[in-house]
Amino acid sequence: MNQGRRMGELKKLLNNNREWSEQVTREQADFFTKLANQQKPKYLWIGCSDSRVPANELVGLQPGEVFVHRNVANLVIHTDFNCLSVIQYAVEVLNIRDIIVCGHYGCGGVHEAIENSSQGLVNNWLRHLRDIKFSHENYFNTIDDPELVNDRLCELNIIRQVKNVCRTTTVEVAWDEGKELTVHGWIYNISNGLLQDLDVSVNSPDSIKPVTDRAVRQVYARTEKIHDS
């Protein structure tokens, strides 16, 4: 019975797809022809796998306009050849000039990293987040509100991942060759649907440290402002 129900739900997805395809074709007859013949996105989006954060919809763009890589907690790890391959293809083949690392408040991966609960294999992945929290241990020891801890770790994680993108071989080579390439850090608020620029846009090797250090200070300052109010 359960198997039959699941098959019915999957069939509904296929029907939804058919209806969507027909609607798009009615509104723009050559949409799929153009989409099939070219892929020229202007942006690479590195985001979280969370189903509530659909990349192109958040920024009002159509399929084909954003090249997307997603994983748990939007991490850029230098041993993750999936992510590194996406970055290389985006920069070297698609000639993308803007890479956006976008996390979101209320991230489940961040929550699990904070709780340090046993979740099996994903614990190894989340170790990278715990390392970020540990590197800011003195700062987090000043915060009593668990929700605020989650929010701030989400922000600090994005800043760290911007730095990690900048230190990939692909980005370093692109800058060495004089290519225009900027790495940005954004965060999405699921509760109101709004994106926020964390003011961490890096466009050269020399700007990595000053830009990311400033962004971290701004995170700290926001917390101090809350404590003072």
Residue pairs with C-beta under 8 A, 6 or more apart in sequence:
21 32
24 31
24 32
25 31
25 32
35 63
35 64
38 64
39 64
39 67
39 94
40 64
40 94
41 64
41 65
41 66
41 67
41 90
41 94
41 96
42 65
42 66
42 96
42 97
42 98
43 65
43 66
43 67
43 96
43 98
43 99
43 100
44 66
44 67
44 68
44 69
44 86
44 87
44 90
44 91
44 94
44 96
44 98
44 99
44 100
45 55
45 56
45 66
45 67
45 68
45 69
45 100
45 102
46 69
46 70
46 74
46 76
46 83
46 86
46 87
46 99
46 100
46 101
46 102
46 161
46 165
47 53
47 55
47 68
47 69
47 70
47 74
47 101
47 102
47 103
47 104
48 70
48 71
48 72
48 73
48 74
48 102
48 103
48 104
48 107
48 109
49 70
49 71
49 72
50 104
50 107
50 108
52 104
52 190
53 102
53 104
53 188
53 190
55 66
55 68
55 70
55 102
56 62
56 63
56 65
56 66
56 68
58 102
58 188
58 193
58 195
59 66
59 195
67 86
67 89
67 90
67 94
67 96
69 82
69 83
69 86
69 87
71 80
71 82
71 83
71 125
72 108
72 109
72 122
72 125
72 126
73 103
73 107
73 109
73 110
73 113
73 125
73 126
73 129
73 157
74 101
74 102
74 103
74 157
74 158
74 161
75 83
75 125
75 128
75 129
75 157
75 161
76 83
76 87
76 101
76 161
76 164
76 165
76 168
77 83
77 128
77 164
78 84
78 164
78 167
78 168
84 168
84 169
84 170
87 99
87 165
87 168
87 170
87 171
88 170
90 96
90 99
91 99
91 170
91 171
91 174
91 179
91 181
92 170
92 174
96 181
97 179
97 180
97 181
97 182
98 181
98 182
98 184
99 165
99 171
99 181
99 182
99 183
99 184
100 184
100 185
100 186
101 158
101 161
101 162
101 165
101 183
101 184
101 185
101 186
102 158
102 185
102 186
102 187
102 188
102 195
103 110
103 154
103 155
103 157
103 158
103 161
103 186
103 187
103 188
104 154
104 187
104 188
104 189
104 190
105 150
105 151
105 154
105 187
105 188
105 189
105 190
105 191
106 150
106 154
106 190
106 191
107 150
107 154
109 122
109 125
109 126
109 129
110 129
110 150
110 153
110 154
110 157
111 150
112 119
112 122
112 126
113 126
113 129
113 130
113 133
113 153
114 133
114 146
114 149
114 150
114 153
116 130
119 126
129 153
129 157
132 153
132 156
132 157
132 160
133 140
133 153
133 156
136 156
136 216
139 152
139 220
139 223
140 149
140 152
140 153
142 223
142 227
143 149
143 152
143 223
148 223
148 226
152 219
152 222
152 223
154 187
155 187
155 198
155 219
156 216
156 219
158 185
158 186
158 187
158 198
158 200
159 185
159 198
159 200
159 212
159 215
159 216
159 219
160 212
161 185
162 183
162 184
162 185
162 200
162 202
162 212
162 215
163 202
163 208
163 212
165 171
165 183
166 172
166 183
166 202
166 205
166 208
167 208
171 181
171 183
172 205
174 181
175 181
175 204
175 205
180 203
181 203
182 201
182 202
182 203
183 201
183 202
183 203
184 197
184 200
184 201
185 197
185 198
185 200
185 201
185 215
186 195
186 196
186 197
186 198
187 195
187 196
187 198
188 194
188 195
188 196
189 195
189 196
198 215
198 218
199 214
199 215
199 218
200 211
200 212
200 214
200 215
201 211
202 208
202 211
202 212
